[in-house]
Amino acid sequence: MQTDRSQQLFERARQRMPGGVNSPVRAFKSVGGEPFFVQRAEGACLFDVDGNRYIDYVGSWGPMIAGHNHPAVLEAVVRTARDGLSFGAPNALEVDMAETIARLVPSCQMVRMVNSGTEATLSAVRLARGATGRARIVKFEGCYHGHGDSFLVKAGSGALTFGEPDSPGVPKALADLTLTLPYNDFDAATALFDTAGDDIAGLIIEPVVGNANCLPPREGFLQHLRELCTRHGALLIFDEVMTGFRVALGGAQARYGVAPDLTTFGKIIGGGMPVGAYGGSRALMERVSPAGPVYQAGTLSGNPVAMAAGLAMLELVQAPGFHAALEAKVHALCDGLEAAAGAAGVPFSTQRVGGMFGLFFAPGPVDTHAGAVACDTAAFRRFFHAMLRQGIYLAPSAFEAGFMSSAHGEAEIDATIAAAETAFFAIRD
Ligand code: PMP
């Protein structure tokens, strides 16, 4: 595989950009080697600057659920851009977007648009603190909620102790306010709320974890968190930046039948443009400025071109049978990968939730962060590169979920499984 142009670009990039990238996981640090630079994307595929084609299971980390460069999304962007790129004043597409989200996700009676998932989560936490008058928040090991200070915190020596900064630059005083729990552990959550429940403003969770490989919630776990939050007057925040409109049309809250107080969105609602949002009941959202006192703002929020892209994408996911078809493809792929691993005698398992999936180099099922961490990451690294050499692009980390799109057809899935049959044998040596 020729990669000269990507190598030259990475060399230049490293001179002027930290690590040569604008977001860390792109640098291939956890799998080793160097990233390829993308020239263009179409349907299920990426094409790099050296002319190589890759079947893509990253999908820009989630937004490209209808495939890359979908003609309907492209057309909406081009049509809207002709009228101007940004107004800094209200436009009709923002109203259409808020109405569409409220219709598809009924717990969101009102919505505020922002520009990224990070902005959505940090704004939701501010609202939870503003609405409850409490300071502490709870998150889960392995969940990622963007790079806001309150989230870059790891557990202290126990869930009940103060959090520790997970990055230089995060003040200890702020980290103290973030408590961390193990995902899918009912008793740890109960114990934490028994002790600190009345100080907790909100609990934030990825209802299906997509940032520690892919971990589905155990039966009743989300309901348990709902009950704990209600009993203690804390707000339940579902971070549906990944799961929204993907694991079901109405997101994880529809799939598992649990309504959170606040929901954060990103990725799909922007159709590939920089967009995030948070929403909840009218009573809560009317506390946000200028309706209420909790301040939050954005020069580019509700940008017309971004709204047009997101609305076009949301139109596509509403096609009858869209999510069932996506899920069937995830099953076909994961069944094929498990069979290929079995034939090669490689310990391997998968998790599947709607249009997202996880690949684990361990016998399954894995549904805890500790289980994901215990997987054979060296085997994953070898597998990742063995697949990449055959033109299959998996997430360049053992701790990221995979994403299916409606543009992946039988041909792409069969080609992926065929490549895996070779790769699983190759990585044993
Ligand atoms: N929440 C979740 C669940 C995410 O997966 C991500 C990003 N992958 C974020 C928040 C942050 O979103 P962004 O990168 O758009 O800031």
Residues whose N, C-alpha, C, O or C-beta is under 5 A from the ligand:
A	BS01	PMP	S116 G117 T118 Y144 H145 G146 E206 D239 V241 M242 G266
